[in-house]
Amino acid sequence: MGRSGSGRSLLEKIQRREAKVGVVGMGYVGLPLGMAFAEAGFDVTGLDVDPRKVESLSRGQSYIRHIPTEPLQRLVGSGKLRATTDYSEAEELDCLVICVPTPLTQAREPDMSFITSTGEALAPHVRPGQLYVLESTTYPGTTEEVLRPLLEKGGRKAGVDFHLAYSPEREDPGNARFNTRTIPKIVGGLTPGCLEVARALYASALKDTVPVTSTRVAELAKLLENIFRCVNIALVNELKMLCDRMELDVWEVIQAASTKPFGFMPFFPGPGLGGHCIPIDPFYLTWKARELEFHTRFIELAGEVNTAMPYYVVQRTMEALNTQKKTLNGARLLVMGAAYKKDVDDVRESPSLRIMALLHERGAVVDYHDPYVGHLPKGHGLKQEMDSVELTPEKIQGYDGVLILTDHSGIDYEKLVEAARLVVDTRNATAKVRIGRDKITKA
Ligand SMILES: NC(=O)c1ccc[n+]([C@@H]2O[C@H](COP(=O)([O-])OP(=O)(O)OC[C@H]3O[C@@H](n4cnc5c(N)ncnc54)[C@H](O)[C@@H]3O)[C@@H](O)[C@H]2O)c1
């Protein structure tokens, strides 16, 4: 590294696991990543503005359902992992990895406030030889145009005095096949020296690293991955609506097409997009493209189709009730699943919340059951707090209909269909149910 010559020494510290690693933002991404670095032998400090998370971490208690407490307790107990709200500790750290949220504003534009407030808080603590890596999903140019000037405020130069890199997170909560350690990690540096150091850090804790030539390539690669999902999900969602008109089962069509051993990859329809990534990230690119007078039409069209899905589910529910001479207005409905996908407790952007709000607005009386989400606060379009109701055959019989919006694994769908008067299935969760198929409407 240029003036300070400290690039070499940081590399050596990393190789000897003596570099002190800081993870800024200990959420869904930061916590497992911090644990992976600690498991690899580094001393890790989690920096978070949420004192409840810091307090919980300090007790070795996990606050994310799919992250078990046992390994966390071990790492905290052995002193390998600790947490703080005090940014001044950043000065003592060698590598800082930033995993703060990147949501959209009300006007659906990138909300960079978490990145800027992190950059501002870190700026006074930048010292020569450190490595800063941004992991938050964002538009191409963020690391260089937004984070870099903030970190350089104190007069230190990125790529000269300290290293700067971008490495997107590919966390897939609940995925049993891949985890933080085994998912290959793309890394782009501001300079070749920055790349070398950032890559060395990740390579010491994770299985594979994938170097690219710039931070911008790394930023766009992550967006491409999520746009790919978003567009393909929109395609099958549109096909699902056509299949319903043609009285064809879209799931059977997709399964049949999936037998092609090359050139096809299955995507599955659902009640709408959910989670912190797929419904949001593509619009980071749309926004940036506008600066260049470029319209990302695929993204816009996919957004249009996917955001219409909750309305489609409501329409199908109305039609299903209609077959029983009932109206949506006044119907008592049970929604299965509040989380945005199966077997997780995350309700961010969950289409279930949108659908419950739409049903409610149309006069339905709605309850929900979710083994992972016991309580829903007001907000996300919900006008009142809700608690997950118990799932018994008697309870199910008391509803005019059941909507399966999340296909959690622990549910007995056979028994559910048996007890229900009608079922609207948006996830093909009832595929294997043989008895009572006439009660099922696919949506
Ligand atoms: N959750 C995922 O599966 C996933 C997957 C890939 C990428 N990402 C991306 O990773 C980033 C983080 O997402 P997440 O799901 O971990 O979010 P999260 O909300 O679970 O965690 C973010 C954490 O940052 C903390 N924080 C906020 N402002 C801070 C600040 N100024 N200083 C320190 N800490 C601060 C919050 O308290 C929270 O603990 C986002 O850009 C997201 O798009 C998430």
The ligand as an SDF file (V2000), in Angstrom:
LIG
                    3D

 44 48  0  0  0  0  0  0  0  0999 V2000
  -31.2860  -10.5080    4.4500 N   0  0  0  0  0  0  0  0  0  0  0  0
  -30.7840  -11.0720    3.3740 C   0  0  0  0  0  0  0  0  0  0  0  0
  -31.0820  -12.2280    3.1000 O   0  0  0  0  0  0  0  0  0  0  0  0
  -29.8450  -10.3210    2.4400 C   0  0  0  0  0  0  0  0  0  0  0  0
  -29.2560  -11.0550    1.4100 C   0  0  0  0  0  0  0  0  0  0  0  0
  -28.3520  -10.4160    0.5590 C   0  0  0  0  0  0  0  0  0  0  0  0
  -28.0880   -9.0670    0.7290 C   0  0  0  0  0  0  0  0  0  0  0  0
  -28.6810   -8.3500    1.7480 N   0  0  0  0  0  0  0  0  0  0  0  0
  -28.3320   -6.9450    1.8930 C   0  0  0  0  0  0  0  0  0  0  0  0
  -27.5160   -6.7940    3.0580 O   0  0  0  0  0  0  0  0  0  0  0  0
  -27.7890   -5.5350    3.6760 C   0  0  0  0  0  0  0  0  0  0  0  0
  -28.2000   -5.7470    5.1330 C   0  0  0  0  0  0  0  0  0  0  0  0
  -29.4060   -6.4970    5.1600 O   0  0  0  0  0  0  0  0  0  0  0  0
  -29.9270   -7.2730    6.4300 P   0  0  0  0  0  0  0  0  0  0  0  0
  -30.9760   -8.1920    5.9550 O   0  0  0  0  0  0  0  0  0  0  0  0
  -28.7750   -7.8460    7.2040 O   0  0  0  0  0  0  0  0  0  0  0  0
  -30.5780   -6.0760    7.2630 O   0  0  0  0  0  0  0  0  0  0  0  0
  -30.9940   -6.0770    8.8180 P   0  0  0  0  0  0  0  0  0  0  0  0
  -31.9960   -5.0140    8.9690 O   0  0  0  0  0  0  0  0  0  0  0  0
  -31.2900   -7.4630    9.2650 O   0  0  0  0  0  0  0  0  0  0  0  0
  -29.6500   -5.6550    9.5500 O   0  0  0  0  0  0  0  0  0  0  0  0
  -29.0690   -4.4080    9.4430 C   0  0  0  0  0  0  0  0  0  0  0  0
  -28.4610   -4.0450   10.7710 C   0  0  0  0  0  0  0  0  0  0  0  0
  -27.8060   -2.7800   10.6280 O   0  0  0  0  0  0  0  0  0  0  0  0
  -28.0170   -2.0390   11.8110 C   0  0  0  0  0  0  0  0  0  0  0  0
  -27.7620   -0.6360   11.5020 N   0  0  0  0  0  0  0  0  0  0  0  0
  -28.5590    0.2610   10.8850 C   0  0  0  0  0  0  0  0  0  0  0  0
  -27.9410    1.4440   10.7640 N   0  0  0  0  0  0  0  0  0  0  0  0
  -26.7050    1.2920   11.3110 C   0  0  0  0  0  0  0  0  0  0  0  0
  -25.6200    2.1590   11.5030 C   0  0  0  0  0  0  0  0  0  0  0  0
  -25.6340    3.4140   11.0700 N   0  0  0  0  0  0  0  0  0  0  0  0
  -24.5280    1.6740   12.1370 N   0  0  0  0  0  0  0  0  0  0  0  0
  -24.4910    0.3870   12.5720 C   0  0  0  0  0  0  0  0  0  0  0  0
  -25.5000   -0.4790   12.4110 N   0  0  0  0  0  0  0  0  0  0  0  0
  -26.5920   -0.0190   11.8000 C   0  0  0  0  0  0  0  0  0  0  0  0
  -29.4420   -2.3740   12.2060 C   0  0  0  0  0  0  0  0  0  0  0  0
  -29.6700   -2.1000   13.5610 O   0  0  0  0  0  0  0  0  0  0  0  0
  -29.4830   -3.8810   11.8900 C   0  0  0  0  0  0  0  0  0  0  0  0
  -29.0790   -4.6660   12.9920 O   0  0  0  0  0  0  0  0  0  0  0  0
  -28.8530   -4.8610    2.8220 C   0  0  0  0  0  0  0  0  0  0  0  0
  -28.2360   -4.0460    1.8760 O   0  0  0  0  0  0  0  0  0  0  0  0
  -29.5100   -6.0310    2.1200 C   0  0  0  0  0  0  0  0  0  0  0  0
  -30.0920   -5.6370    0.8840 O   0  0  0  0  0  0  0  0  0  0  0  0
  -29.5580   -8.9800    2.6010 C   0  0  0  0  0  0  0  0  0  0  0  0
  1  2  1  0
  2  3  2  0
  2  4  1  0
  4  5  1  0
  4 44  2  0
  5  6  2  0
  6  7  1  0
  7  8  2  0
  8  9  1  0
  8 44  1  0
  9 10  1  0
  9 42  1  0
 10 11  1  0
 11 12  1  0
 11 40  1  0
 12 13  1  0
 13 14  1  0
 14 15  2  0
 14 16  1  0
 14 17  1  0
 17 18  1  0
 18 19  2  0
 18 20  1  0
 18 21  1  0
 21 22  1  0
 22 23  1  0
 23 24  1  0
 23 38  1  0
 24 25  1  0
 25 26  1  0
 25 36  1  0
 26 27  1  0
 26 35  1  0
 27 28  2  0
 28 29  1  0
 29 30  1  0
 29 35  2  0
 30 31  1  0
 30 32  2  0
 32 33  1  0
 33 34  2  0
 34 35  1  0
 36 37  1  0
 36 38  1  0
 38 39  1  0
 40 41  1  0
 40 42  1  0
 42 43  1  0
M  CHG  2   8   1  16  -1
M  END
$$$$
